[in-house]
Amino acid sequence: MIKPPNYLIVHTSWYTVEIAKMIEIAEKQLGVSNTWKLRVPGALELAAGAKRYLKRHPVKGIIFCGIV
């Protein structure tokens, strides 16, 4: 059985180049490359997206990436 990733990265859908770099840095700092990634429309939806995800999938940590 495949073990699911332990970390969730919730990110906004704007500024895709910059967000991709932020996700890359976050994964490097975590020391893992297979994280769950959840894209939400904007910064206001970051917390709501994570809350919805956590109802079904437990994780050890969450990282939020957004540019306002």
Secondary structure, DSSP 8 states (H G I E B T S, - for coil): -----SEEEEEESSSHHHHHHHHHHHHHHHT-S--EEEEESSGGGHHHHHHHHHTT---SEEEEE---
